[in-house]
Amino acid sequence: MDKIGNVDVSKIAEEFGTPAYVYDKSIIIENYNKLYAAFRKYYPNTKIHYSAKANTNLHILRIIKEQGGGVDCSSPVEFFLAQKAGFDNHRILYTGNYESYEDLRPVAFENLKLNLDDIESFKRLAEINIPELISFRINPGMGRGGHEGITTGGTEAKFGIPYEKAFDAYKLAKDSGVKRFGIHMMTGSNNLEPYFFAEIVDKLLIIAAELFGKLGEVPEYFDIGGGMGVPYSDEEQEMNIDLMAKLVSEVFTERCEKYGFGSPKLILEPGRFLVANAGYLIAKVTGIKRSYKTFAGLDAGMNTLIRPALYGAEHRVSIYNKPQGNNTINLCGQICENSDIFSKNTDMPELETGDLAVFRDAGAYCYAMASNYNNRMRPPEVLIDEGKAKLIRRRETIDDVLALYPAE
Ligand SMILES: Cc1ncc(COP(=O)(O)O)c(C=O)c1O
């Protein structure tokens, strides 16, 4: 990978330093339009709300807004950033987890679509305000994700209300004065199997039929979460989005008709699918060590990109201006943890200090999860737009770190 959006990788490294995250705007737009077009074709009343947690850079949020999308926020600061990016409140969802009073206060009077995690969250909200519209996140008793850490439905999941208990939450909301309702689920991330989405939508609709039948209400929207995956290795295939949209829309339409739900809004909350493959991480080789194994150290580590250390995730990596070779190399960072290893026993060209490594599919849950562990600074973020590279977040500095300490 020598160019990103037609800009030479070494030029980007020279101008912005390394490590650096780089995003290709045209790929984000292409991903959005692909998903939107597929659902518009099969179920026109579909809305896309980008899951801001995947990559909250204000400039990325603005790209989604320009395409006509909405946003899904998971915290007060994400809500604040969404507003700053220009989203109107009616285009903002708010889906928390164990929402505290502090999480609920800034959104309680904003007429957002609130997807509450539990009946207890509703009780806390009710002490602040009773909104007109409420939705609860349902755990449909099943889930699937690319790794255990990103499976968010099923009996081991900490998210949502078990579907058997959901009626109590809705009943309390109705008795407290809530007039309009939605229903939400999010069962796992990085799924590449179209049939899985149809299966969970089917389950949600069956749950909703019993629940809303008993409640005597019809939900205004069904939010089926995100979870659409991207391939992270050459062995994986891209998901067939058209097929996924077709299968989901078919089962959704059929069930809505059967249960008298009409044609409610179908909401999707994709994060990874919209931004993952638009992002790259450029890092520089800082040294080669011939130990029991051969290690190549980089100036990026688990502080920059934690997915491999966190759940054994893979990111394809190539070396600027060097063809793939057959030297067995372990690529690692500089952090004091032995889990700070990006790829084990990988075939690489002969490496030297100063080589540039380019990690692919680094647009989602990469910068967003970066830290300054070992007091390494977070990298800058760069956007490639029409062949030009623009800084969209500067590198963290020692002054940013010092600013957090009280004056002496
Ligand atoms: C509530 C909610 N919606 C949407 C998403 C986005 O998921 P993905 O990036 O897999 O599309 C997540 C991710 O964890 C989530 O928790």
The ligand as a Gaussian input file, in Angstrom:
#p B3LYP/6-31G(d) Opt

LIG

0 1
 C      -25.661000       0.407000      20.609000
 C      -24.697000       0.232000      19.504000
 N      -25.066000       0.579000      18.255000
 C      -24.221000       0.457000      17.222000
 C      -22.938000      -0.031000      17.381000
 C      -22.041000      -0.105000      16.201000
 O      -21.643000      -1.372000      15.931000
 P      -20.834000      -1.691000      14.592000
 O      -19.638000      -0.844000      14.591000
 O      -20.551000      -3.122000      14.711000
 O      -21.743000      -1.385000      13.446000
 C      -22.521000      -0.433000      18.659000
 C      -21.175000      -0.996000      18.859000
 O      -20.809000      -1.517000      19.855000
 C      -23.420000      -0.298000      19.751000
 O      -23.059000      -0.636000      20.985000

